[in-house]
Amino acid sequence: MAEAVFAVLRDFDVTRVFGNPGSTEMHMYLHWPDDLEYVLALQEGSAVAMADGLAQRTGRAGVAIVHSAAGVGNALSGVIAAWRNQSPLVLLAGQQTRAMLPTEPYLSALDADQFPRPYVKWAVQPARAADVPGAVARALLTALTPPCGPVFVSVPEDDWAEPATPVPAHTVVPVLGAEPAAIARFARVLADARHPALVLGPAVDGDGAALDAVRLAERLGAAVYGAPWSSRASFPERHPLFQGYLTATREEVVRRLDGHDVVLVIGAQVFTYHVHTEGPFLPAGAQYLHLTDNPVHAFSAPVGESLICSARTGIQALLDQLPDQRAHRTPLTAPPRPEPAPLAAPLEASAVLHLLRELVPAASPVFEEAPSYRQEIRAHFPMEASQYYNAFSGGLGWALPAAVGAALADPGRRTLCLIGDGSLMYSVQALWTAARHRLPLTVVVLNNSEYGAMKEFTALFGIDAFPPPIQSALDLPALDLVTLATGLGATANRADDPYRLPDTLTTALTAPGPTLVDVPVQALRGTGPL
């Protein structure tokens, strides 16, 4: 059976698998082939995030191997991120010997296929060893079919030595077509709009449609917004039509979109909210149109008309029918970007981010997990399309291992991980994998010595302060990140001197292996974490 499973992985161009060895997978490892790289992570959550980072950078399925039960539990934060990010990901989980399962032995997974639900597209523990190769093939096809997402296969340890026949060739064309009558109707509404807007979500970039989105926006002369909490950059943020990101509250979305008579949302929910506010879902007189490859997003939209199709297919179909409207629109310009703080002590994040934007190559992927400074990042570190990634799940611990997976997939360019000190501590062990493979990875820590986003939420929710035991738990003083990173095999420096920061960052961005720069910055207050 093992040879049949490995043949399936080869058929899907899987050349690298991420994992952390456990006893319920040992019989699989006995059959491991020489042409399949095994990338060791030091924790299952990191293994899953590494596979996710590789999948997002390559468009191919990421594969991670985790232990039964407790190992799946460790991995679930990464699974939720892959679900929210619509990443094609396959989890292979160990399981105890079939003959032992009726006695609920140690390390067995009870109702194994139920454990990761509802954050997987499909989950199965095959009834027979002979069914496992076919289940892995179906899992890969399912993960790669829009809306992409994680899939789970639990495999009892004694299955790997059992006989199984090869899986017959079977392909699926993973494109959701655009219904012609609906596209024609959308095109007429957009052509007649006086002040249209596009709201772009991560599925636009995930479908390779960012350049098509630029063409559509330019043809319409439409304002372009990033969807709330978008995990990818689907439009070049320096483009004059780009108006910034929407905030994840109903009231703020309506305020920002006021004045637009037609709003076309592509590749995102309508809308992702974080903090509840009352009021309408759209500005008075506005009409919502919605293109999505995710039926859940279509059915959960509270207003408008949703068309289920792949982002690129839908945009291209609209381009085929839309005349150039620029002559009928008032030319737009991007909102002015704020001036950064001076590069002086005590350092402010805006100064660090402005400098970093000048130094980082435009083609470098950026994995971000610094929620306290996300507004500052968007203001001072404009991204190109297909450059930016974060975990849409709201959990922490994803960005660093995801950056490691991306760097493994694309070792010819520098990968940047922009992260907070609190976020770093969730998965700092991923630095060890980066060091082992000498990856071109630069980790810049915006270190405010606290859980800054939580302190910002206290103001957002009208809380003056928590009781002392909780308030003190929001501080993170005296973390020695340099010693920690060095102990895991990375090069590390603390950037205490603002005047040497340009040289420190330049060195870190050109080092042959992974480098961490710990940058102490002032905590933000009053900007909000949304």
Secondary structure, DSSP 8 states (H G I E B T S, - for coil): -HHHHHHHHHHTT--EEEE---GGGHHHHTT--TTSEEEE-SSHHHHHHHHHHHHHHHSS-EEEEE-STHHHHHHHHHHHHHHHHT--EEEEEEE--GGGGGG--TT--TTGGGTTTTSSSEEE--SSGGGHHHHHHHHHHHHHSSS--EEEEEEEGGGGGS-----------------HHHHHHHHHHHHH-SSEEEEE-HHHHHTT-HHHHHHHHHHHT-EEEE-TT-SB--S-TTSTTEEEE--SSHHHHHHHHTT-SEEEEESS-S---SS---S-SS-TT-EEEEEES-HHHHHH-SSSEEEES-HHHHHHHHHHH----GGGS-------------S-SS--HHHHHHHHHHHS-TT--EEEE-GGGHHHHHHHS---TT-EE--TTS-SS-HHHHHHHHHHH-TTS-EEEEEEHHHHTTSTTHHHHHHHTT--EEEEEEE-SB-HHHHHHHHHTT-----HHHHHTTB-TT--HHHHHHHTT-EEEE---GGGHHHHHHHHTT-SS-EEEEEE-----SS---
